[in-house]
Amino acid sequence: MKTVGIKISSFIVLILLVVSGFSYAQEKKGDENSSSADPPKEIFQLETVVVTGTTSDDEKQEIESRKLRSHKVVDLAEILSDELVEVQMIRKSGYGNEVSMRGFGQENIKVMLDGGILEGACGSRKDPSLSHINMLTVQKLTLQQGPFDVTKPGCLGGCVDVITKKPKPGFEGEILGKGGSYGFHSGGFTTSGGSDTVQGLFGYNFSESDQYEDGSGDPLWKVREGLAASYNEKGRDAKAFQKHDTWGKLQFTPSERHKILLEHTYGKAEDILTPRVAFDTEEETTNMTKASWEMRNLGNLSKKLTLSLYRNEVDHRPFQDLRNVPVPKNNEVESVITGGAIQNVTKTDFATLTYGIDMYHRDWWGDVYNSLTGVKLNDNLIPSVQSLNIGGYIQMDKIIDKWTVGFGLRYDRFQQEADEDLVFTRAITDENRQIDHLFGGYVSVKYFLNENAMLFSGVGRSYRTPTSCERYIQGNPTFFGNPDLNPTANNEFDLGFKYERGRWMLQAKGFYSNLEDYIYQENNLAGYQSYTNIDAHIWGGDIKAGFDLDYGISLEGGLAYQRGRKDSRPDNNDDDDLGQIAPLKGRLALNYNSDKPLDQKDVGLFGTAEWVHSEAARDVDADAGEKQLAAWDIMNLRMGYQFKSYTLNVGVDNVFDRKYTVANSYEWDVIGGTGANPAIVNEPGRFIYATLGFNW
């Protein structure tokens, strides 16, 4: 089962050794022709960065670490949704949520960890990728919108790349404790130190919470009242989640040009309630391992050469012991991704070139058991699906007077096959092994009207391949995957404007995405439920503005809107509205900040009063099971105080205790073995919290 992954790992290691030999051959020549300066940053990028540490890139939107830590922050999806008006969270439960950006969510927006592919194991997405990453490990979150980055595979509508903290010389660290409503508390630390040649980093965090109540006072377990698999007495008294995370890194810097990093993260979560579907999660373990080697200024052919090898494993154990069901079931599900990449940056007189190859292999399997007897009920639910992607790319950035031009090309060969019998899929096809050849790329331009204003535009094509679930899930005779699915292609055009002068900032962006073979759920006319390809389009945009007042007070706001429509329809679906498209969202915030940055003095006060609005979700795909959602308005308050190395943050989310729901999510409960529409989970009611931190 894991032979292919072992072969890939060996092949990548061989490539790393060959390329490293080349790097040393170039090093002597590089001594004569290069300096120790870092290669230039990317010249053109249509991306947003949410920062939990420090950065110097003026083109990116940044959120300072003290502002981020003033949030409740149960998981990273909440950070992106709270701070970026163009991002909407898809609420799954008290823990383990995911995001939608411009109408692209779930598999249509890829999540990376330090450039490597990260996916959960659950077919029902009870453990989305972001839920496996602890906030204390994060240096920054990079949000790429659209198909304007060819260095990563499968980014249909964009991607989120989570960049983690790296060890540093000296000695520094952070202790952070949080407490809040509904029994939520979290505590952890991270510390880093070492010499100029060897540095280490270590951290640990524990968090847990009881079930929160929505604005009407209903706890999480009530979501399933009147539905199948409602909660029993034990489930009504259960916690919402409990999680431990431990991580460590070891870095070697034998010279200014070479940096070798070894890292491992272990996470264990228990008793995660997921009332929107028929199973909760009894236990979930995550093991993420990576080795990377960064080499700089090796000669005229290489300003920065990066080699990496990683393995991300998630073991997921859904169960029904907390539910009212005739025969409780439990599942064993595992996802193992092994991958690697080689990337080189070359700076020439003509342009800056970034090029490389990457590959990953994923093994995904799962079985279903009778919890009372231990008898295996379905050993084909997830039939050991093997996915292999090998890709290559080249990206060029060039400055011409007032113009900045970007260009990228990417090719992927994607192979997918199930190792076990497709017992139910045989009803529609005998196909199993699929090979897809994907060609994508983009052209982008930025024009500076003057030192304060610029225009930017881009056109590109990107892909995402069918998931193992969409092609191969074997739920029951009337619910199964479709091996004949084609990859989805996104042909997108973006246009924008940015003006920044003195105290003012104004930015507007618009996009149009034409989607070929968009993967969609279908109630087939033949009487079964599966997945199919349709054509569709999504269009929309966002506008943001900011103004700095006197005495450290600033005002910022934004609006984001998108609309999705079908150009062809699945069987038994006459609704032209595309599913999972969030309605208009607005945000207005009044901020107070010290006149000087807090790193210039020992004492500082900062705070935010925030109003968030969402229009009613009326343009929903009712034929796919989506529900209309009411409009909502909430108020959030946050305040922080820093004294020397200590920081205290307090806040109140949903000050007026409103009952509201942020977004629709209509994907089927595939691990439950049924195509039933999942329940919709409301947001927490008034949530009061405090955070105390100490840095050294």
Buried (B, 14 or more C-beta within 10 A) or exposed (E): EEEBBEEBBEEBBEBBEEBBEBBEEBBEEBEEEBEEEEBEEBBBBBBBBBBBBEBEBEBBBBBBBBBBBBBBBBBBBBBBBBBBBBBBBBBBBBBBBBBBBBBBBBBBBBBBBBBBBBBBBBBBBBBBBBBBBBBBBBBBBBBBBBBBBBBBBBBBBBBBBBBBBBBBBEEBBBBBBBBBBBEBBBBBBBBBBBEEEEBBBBBBBEBBBBBBBBBEEBBBBBBBEEEEBBBBEEBBEBBBBBBBBBBBBBBBBEEEBBBBBBBBBBBBBBBBBBBBBBBBBBBBBBBBBBBBBBBBBBBBBBBBBBBBBBBBBBBBBBBBBBBBBEEBBBBBBBBBBBBBBBBBBBBEEEBBBBBBBBBBBBBBBBBBBEBEEEEEBBBBBBBBBBBBBBBBBBBBBBBEEEEBBBBBBBBBBBBBBBEBEBBBBEBBEEEBEBEBEBEBBBEBBBBBEEEEBBEBBBBBBBBBBBBBBBBBBBBBEBBBBBBBBBBBBBBBBBBBBBBBEEEEBBBBBBBBBBBBBBBBBBBBEEEBBBBBBBEBBBBBBBBBBBBBEEEBEBBBBBBBBBBBBBBEBBEEBEBBBBBBBBBBBBBBBBBBBBEEEBEEEEEBBBBBBBBBBBBEBEBBBEBBBBEEBEEBEBBBBBBBBBEEEEBBBBBBBBBEBBBBBBBBBBBBBBBBBBBBBBBBBBBBBBBBBEBBBBBE
